[in-house]
Amino acid sequence: MTDRATILVVDDEPSLVGVLKPVLEAEGYAVTVAVDGAGAVATVAAGGPEVVLLDLGLPDIDGKQVISRIRTHSDVPIIVVSARHQEGEKIAALDEGADDYVNKPFEIGELMARVRAALRRRDSVQRKPAEFRAGPLAINMPARRVTLSGDIVKLSPKEYALLTTLAESAGQVVTHRRLLAAGWGDGAADTQYLRVYMGLLRQKLEEDPAEPRLILTEAGVGYRLADDLRGESS
């Protein structure tokens, strides 16, 4: 799948880079490294990487500024890999345009899964697919039709808007702010509305809404639509 996709690791900790680089290369990726924000922005501007793994605590500029600068000219997937665990930091990075957030210390398996999800999303955006599938769930975008194990699921316009917004970033966290804008416009402000509608979606799409496997909560930040159920029967 990778076809030697290039991963840019942006971190000034030699020990972490020394761990990540061989692991990524063993997974079949090419790896480039930047030790500061200016180098990261320049590398992306030169058109190199397919995914960026970005630390927020850089020696020259804050990682959130790096995200903002990259987003002026590139939609490359950015996964923040940081020791800043505060919800406010996560939300700020995601709102600046990061695609995902992984806390340090992290499990290598989880990080690799996030990288694969970022590449899948990048590829799907380029292909502009007419249908999204994850396990028993299928969304036919042109027909605005949602099915579960082949049965049509009736969704309200807001439920459909929220679900398709999650599907557009499947496997990656979508912030409360982005989901509220999708469902209610930029004037919406109350996450309680979002919790209610996510509960309704789970009632319609999850086998056990109390133990969701499809629509996952990222506490204090947003929601994530699982995209790793593809092997399950539909």
C-alpha positions in Angstrom: 0.0 0.0 0.0 2.8 2.4 0.9 4.7 2.2 -2.4 7.6 3.8 -0.5 5.5 6.7 0.8 7.7 9.3 2.4 7.1 10.1 6.1 8.5 13.4 7.5 9.4 13.1 11.1 9.7 16.5 12.8 11.3 16.2 16.2 14.5 17.5 17.9 14.9 14.5 20.1 17.6 12.2 18.6 16.5 9.3 20.7 12.9 9.4 19.4 14.0 9.8 15.8 16.4 6.9 16.3 13.5 4.7 17.3 11.0 5.9 14.7 13.2 6.0 11.6 14.1 2.2 11.6 10.5 1.2 12.5 9.0 3.3 9.7 11.6 2.0 7.2 10.9 -1.6 8.3 7.2 -0.9 7.5 8.2 0.0 3.9 8.2 3.8 4.2 10.9 6.2 3.2 11.8 8.6 6.0 13.1 12.2 6.1 13.8 14.2 9.3 13.5 17.8 10.3 14.7 19.0 13.7 12.9 22.3 13.7 9.7 24.0 12.4 11.4 26.0 9.7 12.9 22.8 8.2 9.5 21.1 8.4 7.7 23.9 6.5 10.5 24.0 3.9 10.4 20.2 3.4 6.7 20.2 2.8 6.9 23.2 0.5 9.4 21.3 -1.6 6.7 18.6 -2.2 8.3 15.7 -0.4 6.3 13.8 2.2 3.0 12.0 2.1 2.5 12.2 5.9 4.0 14.4 8.6 4.7 13.2 12.2 5.0 16.5 14.1 6.2 17.2 17.6 4.7 20.5 19.1 7.7 21.3 21.3 10.2 22.5 18.6 13.3 24.7 19.3 12.4 27.5 16.9 8.6 27.8 16.6 5.7 26.1 18.2 4.3 23.1 16.4 0.9 24.7 16.0 2.5 27.5 14.0 4.1 24.9 11.8 0.7 23.4 11.1 -0.8 26.8 10.3 2.1 27.6 7.9 1.9 24.2 6.2 -1.9 24.6 5.7 -1.4 27.7 3.7 0.0 25.6 0.8 -0.5 21.9 1.5 -3.1 19.4 2.6 -0.5 16.8 3.5 -1.8 14.7 6.5 -0.3 15.9 9.7 -0.2 13.6 12.8 0.8 15.4 16.0 3.0 13.2 18.2 3.5 15.2 21.4 3.9 14.9 25.2 1.4 17.8 25.6 -1.6 15.8 26.9 -3.9 18.8 27.7 -7.2 18.7 25.8 -6.8 22.4 24.9 -3.5 21.6 23.1 -5.1 18.8 21.2 -8.0 20.9 20.1 -5.9 23.8 19.1 -3.6 21.6 17.0 -6.6 19.9 15.3 -8.3 23.2 14.7 -5.1 24.6 13.1 -5.4 21.7 10.6 -3.7 18.7 12.1 -5.4 15.4 11.1 -4.7 13.4 14.2 -3.0 13.4 17.6 -1.0 10.7 19.3 0.3 11.2 22.9 3.9 10.5 23.9 4.7 7.9 25.1 2.9 5.9 22.5 2.6 2.3 21.3 4.4 1.8 18.0 1.4 -0.3 16.7 -1.0 2.5 17.4 1.2 5.1 15.6 1.6 2.8 12.6 -2.2 2.4 12.4 -2.7 6.1 12.5 -0.1 6.5 9.6 -2.0 3.9 7.6 -5.3 5.7 8.2 -3.8 9.0 7.1 -2.5 7.4 3.9 -5.9 5.8 3.3 -7.7 9.1 3.7 -5.2 10.8 1.4 -5.7 8.2 -1.2 -9.5 8.3 -0.9 -9.6 12.0 -1.2 -7.5 11.8 -4.4 -9.8 9.1 -5.8 -13.0 11.0 -4.7 -14.9 7.7 -4.0 -18.6 7.6 -4.5 -19.0 5.2 -1.6 -17.5 4.7 1.9 -17.4 1.3 3.5 -16.4 0.2 7.0 -17.5 -3.3 8.0 -21.4 -3.5 7.6 -21.7 0.3 7.1 -21.9 1.7 3.6 -22.5 5.3 2.6 -23.4 6.0 -1.1 -22.5 9.7 -1.4 -24.3 10.6 -4.7 -27.5 8.9 -3.6 -27.2 10.1 0.0 -28.0 6.5 1.0 -26.8 4.8 4.1 -27.0 1.0 4.6 -26.1 -1.3 7.4 -25.6 -5.0 6.4 -27.5 -4.1 3.2 -30.5 -2.6 5.0 -31.3 1.1 4.4 -30.8 3.3 7.5 -33.0 6.4 7.6 -31.1 9.4 8.9 -32.2 13.0 9.4 -30.3 15.6 7.5 -28.2 16.5 10.5 -27.4 12.9 11.3 -26.3 12.4 7.7 -24.2 15.5 7.7 -22.4 14.4 10.9 -21.9 10.9 9.6 -20.4 12.0 6.3 -18.2 14.5 8.0 -16.8 11.6 10.1 -16.5 9.4 7.0 -14.5 12.1 5.2 -11.8 11.7 7.9 -12.4 8.1 8.8 -9.8 6.7 11.2 -8.9 10.2 12.4 -10.3 12.4 15.1 -12.8 15.1 14.1 -13.2 18.0 16.6 -16.4 19.1 18.2 -16.1 22.4 16.5 -15.9 20.9 13.0 -18.8 18.6 13.7 -21.0 21.4 15.1 -20.2 23.5 12.0 -21.2 20.5 9.7 -24.5 20.0 11.6 -25.6 23.4 12.6 -23.3 26.0 10.9 -20.7 28.2 12.4 -23.2 29.7 14.8 -23.6 26.5 16.7 -21.9 26.4 20.1 -23.4 23.7 22.4 -21.7 20.3 22.4 -24.7 18.9 24.2 -26.5 18.9 20.8 -23.6 16.9 19.4 -23.8 14.3 22.2 -27.5 13.8 21.6 -27.1 13.3 17.8 -24.1 11.0 18.2 -26.2 9.0 20.6 -28.9 8.8 17.9 -26.4 7.7 15.3 -25.1 5.0 17.6 -28.6 3.7 18.2 -29.1 3.3 14.5 -25.6 2.0 13.5 -24.0 0.2 16.4 -24.8 -3.4 17.4 -24.4 -2.3 21.0 -24.7 1.5 21.4 -23.3 1.2 25.0 -20.1 -0.4 23.6 -19.6 1.5 20.3 -17.2 0.0 17.8 -17.9 2.3 14.9 -18.3 5.8 16.3 -15.6 6.3 18.9 -15.4 9.1 21.4 -12.1 11.1 21.8 -12.8 12.5 25.3 -12.9 16.3 25.4 -11.8 16.6 21.7 -14.3 15.0 19.3 -15.2 11.7 17.6 -13.6 9.2 15.3 -15.2 6.9 12.8 -13.5 3.6 12.8 -12.3 2.5 9.4 -10.7 -0.8 10.4 -13.8 -3.0 10.3 -13.4 -3.7 6.5 -12.7 -7.4 7.1 -16.0 -8.0 8.8 -18.9 -9.4 6.8 -21.6 -7.0 5.6 
